[in-house]
């Protein structure tokens, strides 16, 4: 018969008395604790390994998540639009753009990963970056078109259809999103704006009891309303059968547009709208089409793990060392 926890504690207290940990053993314990915590940091924080940033001509540092026609990814729309999906999450560290990709942006938007006037701190070293990549597999799938990305924070509100051509996929933000979920329109049209609009849900979607599916747009960016200066970037290679890479600075986005962020000049409507706190996982719903919304389809990717800051976990190591030193 298994001894109850309370009985075990009483029994052990009769046999053993707490003794100070010998100094020689404290160092050993601290060393093993540091090793364990460093493993936890490595496994839960963004990778600092090289990531190909070239518009999609190669994919080192990326994870292949599947194909747009796979069951478990396809959600609605075209059943012939064929592209591979990649994701990556990494800690920005002076990452270089290679391979001469086309950066899709307006002339006034920041070039490369330089922070703009209205996106201070974007793509700074140490920031957590989410990358999403598309590799088109035939001439019916163009890299010049339109992409809408919905970010479900810490939940599974978006879901793929149960079969290719099925009707039970969940991708509509006004139906399935929750307050604080957000999304971006990435305009890839020739001469387009690239990152063009950010929205934040101000209520739950209508599929939730009491939800009204309301959202607020930050169209064109902060400032003049047409700065297109967001903490996001878009690069592509080619057109038909081409490739696209999107990059979102999650650290800067939460600082600039999240809870507690400063006033955005009233460009939100309502002005009090904010994106939610970006938790440890995101579910992504994405619409992608050719120009004029031709041959569009929707897919769902998730969950995408968003690592915790390494600094918070390293504080745990320092705290453990402090406690052991106090026992001396």
Secondary structure as GFF3:
##gff-version 3
##sequence-region A 1 328
A	DSSP	alpha_helix	5	15	.	.	.	ID=ss1
A	DSSP	alpha_helix	23	44	.	.	.	ID=ss2
A	DSSP	beta_strand	63	67	.	.	.	ID=ss3
A	DSSP	beta_strand	74	77	.	.	.	ID=ss4
A	DSSP	beta_strand	83	91	.	.	.	ID=ss5
A	DSSP	beta_strand	102	103	.	.	.	ID=ss6
A	DSSP	beta_strand	128	136	.	.	.	ID=ss7
A	DSSP	beta_strand	145	153	.	.	.	ID=ss8
A	DSSP	alpha_helix	173	176	.	.	.	ID=ss9
A	DSSP	beta_strand	182	187	.	.	.	ID=ss10
A	DSSP	beta_strand	194	201	.	.	.	ID=ss11
A	DSSP	beta_strand	215	219	.	.	.	ID=ss12
A	DSSP	beta_strand	232	237	.	.	.	ID=ss13
A	DSSP	beta_strand	243	249	.	.	.	ID=ss14
A	DSSP	alpha_helix	250	257	.	.	.	ID=ss15
A	DSSP	beta_strand	281	290	.	.	.	ID=ss16
A	DSSP	three_ten_helix	291	293	.	.	.	ID=ss17
A	DSSP	beta_strand	297	305	.	.	.	ID=ss18
A	DSSP	alpha_helix	310	327	.	.	.	ID=ss19
###
